[in-house]
Amino acid sequence: MSNEKVTVSGPARQGEMYIKGMMGAKPVVPFDPAKLAAQAKEKMNPDAGGYIIGGAGTDDTIRENVDAFGKYRIYPRMLKDVSVRDTSTELFGVKLPSPILTCPIGVLEMIDDEADKAVARATSKLGVPMIMSNQASFPMEEITAEMGDSPRWFQLYWSKSNDLVRSLVQRAEKCGCSAIAVTLDTTILGWRVQDLDLMHLPFLKGQGIAQYTSDPVFNTIVANMDFGDNPLKLPPDLGVSPETFKAVQTFTGVYSRPSITWEDLAFLRSVTDLPILLKGILHPEDGALAVKYGVDGIIVSNHGGRQVDGAIAAIDALPKVVEAVRKAGSDMPILMDSGVRTGAHIFKALALGAKAVCVGRPYAYGLALAGQQGVEEVLANLMAEFELTMALAGCKDLNEITPSTLV
């Protein structure tokens, strides 16, 4: 793809692929989601594959996230004028070309040297909002420098230090982020057997902590810590520099806060005027509580199946959360992630009440296979397939994608 902004049309993209095929070209990345995942797994080293691909326990939640979409069937209508189609939507006053954002994925340096920067450039070309990871491989200032005026959000892991939380959020504001997505479901790490079998956690190598090591508050915490007794029991021979060792030890001590409660959200509201979304909501009662505590949006998510083995599929949780939020009197936007692999999945999520979806592993697979271009290709394919699915179901725009389009 060129460096210019790209407008994606489903029929045009299909035509482009067939014409290139006549000229002898092959796809940059597979169109089939299963082949995409398989080829990416083959390309990644075992440590990267375990972290990016793996989930909690038996991977049951990962499988259910995808399989559950099959319970909802699209009910196409005929003789509807879909000659002009509009896939655009609006979130917090920003118009988007399609209802797709990228999920925050940490430690992308394991699969591509350009990591988050490559994703930033790819999403910017397509106008797809990037939710920057709190566990990125580059500081947010360097990532957003690649993006121009393209929309971006910031994912927040709530640290044990509120001063650090404040600093991260205020840096995100200065970087032009238009929303904060607080990840709630990873206050402690899930039982991730692929990582455990490899006995590998990238953060202990100093990977995926660039947002921290570039933060003045974090570096003050590092400077003021007494490392003499090694309280976190990290071995001194981790194979990293003394400076990185101190940063790693500090990170493992402050990374996330299991004691956070609904009442703590008031602190976050006090330090930013940006919209606050809660990422990781699955239970309808938590949806109602989100309304009570005045947040601005929800992302229905089970962290891509990486936290709780046997959890409810995100697409199954979505309609009940939507119902609870609407009954509580709120029209806040509700997004969803976890298991989104195709344009049909996006259509079904919107029909069940989602304003937009967040795509995770597929773009990471594209990154692993072909860097920035791989991310662009994966996202463009999803945008094109969604548009075609919408039209073939008899819908000319997102307003026509309602529960009546599913059975």
N, C-alpha and C positions, 0 to 999 in steps of 0.2 A: 504494500500500500504506500501511497505517496505521503509526504509530510503535510499535505493540505487537509483541512477538515473534510470528513467523509460523510456523505448522506447515504444511508442504507435503504435500498428498496428490495423487497423479496424477489419479485419477478426479474428485476435487473441483475441481482446477484446470481440467481440461477442461470440466466442467460450468459453472464460473464464466465461462469464456471464451464458451461458446455462449450462455449467458443474457445476458451483456453485449452480445453480438452482436445478439441479438433486440431489444435496447433501442437499437441504433444505434451502439454503441461500436466503435472500431477498436483494434487492438493498439498498445500503447505502443512496442514494438519488434517487428520481424518474428520469427516463430517459425522460419522457414526459415533455417538457418545461412548460406547463400549470400546471401540477401537482407539478412540482418543485416549481413554484411561489406560488401556493396555500398552500402547506405544509409549506413553509418558512414563509408566512404571518401569518399562524396559530401559528407558533413557536415564532415569534417576539412579543414583547410587543407593544402596540399601538404607543408609541413615536418612537420607532425604525422603525416600519412598515411605519409610515407616512413619515419619512425622507428617508428611503432606497427605498421604493416602489413608493411613490407619485411623481407627476409631477406638471407642471404648470397648473393652471386653471382647465379646465374640463378633463385633461389628454388626450386631443385629440392628441397631438403630440406623446405621448407614444404609443397610439394605431396605429397611422399612421406609425410610425417608423417600427412596425412589419408588419402591413397589406400591406405596400407598396412593400415588397419583393414579394408578391403574383402576382404582375403585370408582373414580369420577370419570364419566364418559361424556365427551362433547356431543351436543345435540344440534347438528347443523340445520340451518334454515336455507331454503332455496328462493330464487327469484328476488334477491335483495340486491340493490345497486351498490356494489362495492368497487366500482371503477376508480373512485378516489378514496384513499384510505389515510387515516391519521392515527399514528401510534403514540403521539405526544401526550405528555401528562405534566402536571405541575406539583412540585413539592416545596413547601415553605417559600413560595413566591418565585421559584426558579423553574422555568419551562425546560423540560427534558424531551429529547427526541423519541424516547421509548421508556417503558416502565422497568428499566433494568439498571441496577447499580452493581458494583463489585464489592463482595464481602472483604473484610479485612483478613488477610492471611499473613501470619508472621514468618520470619526467618526465610524469606524467599531467596536469600543469598545462597541457600543450599542447592538451588536448581538453576540459577542464572546470576551472573556477576552483577548485572544491572538491576536485578531484583525489582524493588518498588519503583525505581525510576523508569524502568521499561514499562511497567503497568501504567504509571502516570502518563507517559507519552501516548500509549495506546488508547487509554480511556479518553484523553483529551481530544484525539483525532475524531472520535466517534461521539463526543458529547455525553459520554456515560459517566455519571458521578463515581468517583473512587472514594471508598471509605478507607482512609489510611489506617494501617495497623499500629496499635500501641507497641507492637513487637516488631516493628519494621527494621530493615537492614540499613537504612539511611535515616538521618534526622529529617523531621518533617519539613524543615526549611529547604533542604536540598531536593526533596521529592516535589514539593509544590513549585519550585523554581522551574520544573519541567512542564508545568501545566498551563501557563498563561492564565486566562480567565475561566478555564474549565471548572465545573462544579466539583467540590470535594468536601467530605465530612471527615471527622476524626473519631476513631474508636478509642474509648477510655477504659482501661482497667483501673479500678479504684485501689490506689496504693494505700499502704498503712500510714503514709504521710499525707495529710491533707494539704500541706504546703506544696508537696510535689504534684498532687492532683490539680491544685490551683495553677501551678506553673505550666503544666502540660496543656491545660485547657486554654490558658491565656496565650500560649504560643500558637495553639491551633487557630485562635481568633486572628492573630496577626498574620497567619499564613493563608487567610482567606477562607477558612472552613465555614460552611454555612449551617452545620449542625454537629452535635456531639451524640454519639451512640455509645451508651454505657453498657458494656458487656457484664451481665449479672450472673451467668451460669458457670463462671470459671474462677470463683474465689479460691478454689483449690483445684489441682489438676485431676482429671478423671483417670481411671485405671486403663492406660493405653498399652495394650499388651505388645504391639509391634515395637514400640519404643523400649519397653521393658525387656523384651527378648534380645534386642540389640544393645541394651543397657546404655542408651544414648539419649541425652537431653541437650539440644544445641545451645541453650542459654549458658550452660556450664563452660562452653568454649568461648563465651563472649559474643556469640551470634544472636541476632534478634534483639539486642538491647540498645540500639543506637539512639532511640528516643530518650533513653535515660542518660547515657554517657554524654549526650549533647545538652543536657539540662543543668542549669546552674544550681538549682535546689538539690538535685540528686548529687551533684559533685560536691556540694557542701556537706551532705550527709556522709559521703565517702571520706572526705577529709577529716570529719569529726569522729569517725568510728575508731574504736580501739580494737585492732586486729590481733593483739598479742595472744589472746587465748583461743582464737579461731572458734567463736561460739557456735557457728553453724556447722562445724565438723567437716568442712570441705578440706580435702587433702591438699597440701601445698604444691603437689606435683601434677596439677591439672594440665600442664603443657602449655600454659599461657604466660604472658609477661606478668610481673608483679602488679603493674597498674591494672591490667585486665582482671587479675585475680581479685583485687580489691573491689573492682566494679561488680564482678560476678557475685562476690560474697554479699555486697550491699544489696544488689538486685534481688537475690534469693530471700533476703530478709524483709524487703519492703514491697515486693512485687504485687501482692494482692491481699485483700482484707476480708477474711471470712465473716467478720462480725458486722458487716454493713447491713443496715436495715432501711425500711422505707423512710424513717425519720431523717436519715442522713442525706436524702435528696435535697433537703432545704439548703445544705451547705453548697452543693453544686449550683443550685439556682442563684445563690448569693454571689457567686464568682463569675457568672457568665449570663449574658442576655441571649445567647444562641439557643435555638430549639434543642431540647433534650429528648432523646429517644431511649427507651429501655430495650436492650437486645437480650433475648433469651426467655421471653415470656411464653409460656405454654398453657398455663391453667387459666380458665376464665375468671376465677376470683382475683388472680393477679392483674388481669386486664382491668377489672373494676377498680382495684386499688390504684392502678396507674392513673386512672381518671381522678380519683380522690386526692392523690398527691400532686396533681397539677403538671404532669409531664406533657410533652408536646407530641409524642408519637411512640409507637411500639414496633419492634421487629420480632415477630413470632419465629422462634429459632430453637433448635436443640444443639447448636454449635456443630452442625454437620455430623452429628452422631459421635462426637469425640469426648463427650463428658459422661453420659449416663447410658449404660448398656440396657436395652429394653425400654427406652423412653418412647413416648408417643411420637408418631411422625409429625413433623411440623405442619404438613398440609392437613392432617386430621385435626390438629389443635386449632388451626386458623379460624374456621367458621364459628367455633364456640367463643373464642376470644373476641372476634368481631361482634358477635351478638351481645356479649357482656359489656363491651365498651359502649355500644350504641344504646343499650338499655340504661347505662349509667349517664346518658345524656351528652356524650362526647362524639364529635365527628373527627377526632384526631386521625391522621393517616396511620394505617396499619400495614406494615410491610411483612414479608416473610422470606426466610432463607432455609436452607437444608434440603438437599435432594433435587434442586432445580437443575435439570439437564437438557431440556428441550424447549422449543417454542410452545409446544402443546402444554407443557408443565406451567409455563408462564401464563398462558390463557386460563388454565384451570384455577390457578392461584387468584387471578383477578376476578374470575367468576365467583369465587368463594369469599370475596371481600377485601383482598389485598389491593392496596394502592399501587404497589410496585413490588418487585422481587430483587433479592440480592443473589448474585451468582458467585460461587466460590471455587471449588476444585477444578471445574472445566477450564477457567482462564489460567489457573496455575499449571494445568497440563499443557496448555498452549505455550506458556512461558518456558516450560521445560523442553519442549520440542523445538521451538523456533523463536525464543526470545520475544522481543516487542511485537514482531510481526505475528507470532503465534497467538499472542493475546488478542491482537486486532482481529485476526481471522475467527477465533472462537466467538468473540463478542458479536462480530458482524453476522456470523452464521445464526446465532441465536436471535438477533434482531430481525433478520430476514425470515427465519422460520416462524417467528411469532407473527409477523405481519401477514404471511401467507395463511397461517392457521386461523387468524382472526377473520380474514376475508372469506376463506372457505367455510367458516362457520356462519357466515351471513352477517358479519359485523363490520361496519365501516370505521368505527372508532371505539375508544375504550368505554365510553358511556353505554354502548350496546352490549358489552360483556357483563351479563348479569347472571344470577343463579339459574335463570330459565334456560341458559345455554348449556347447562350440564344436566345429566340424568344419573 
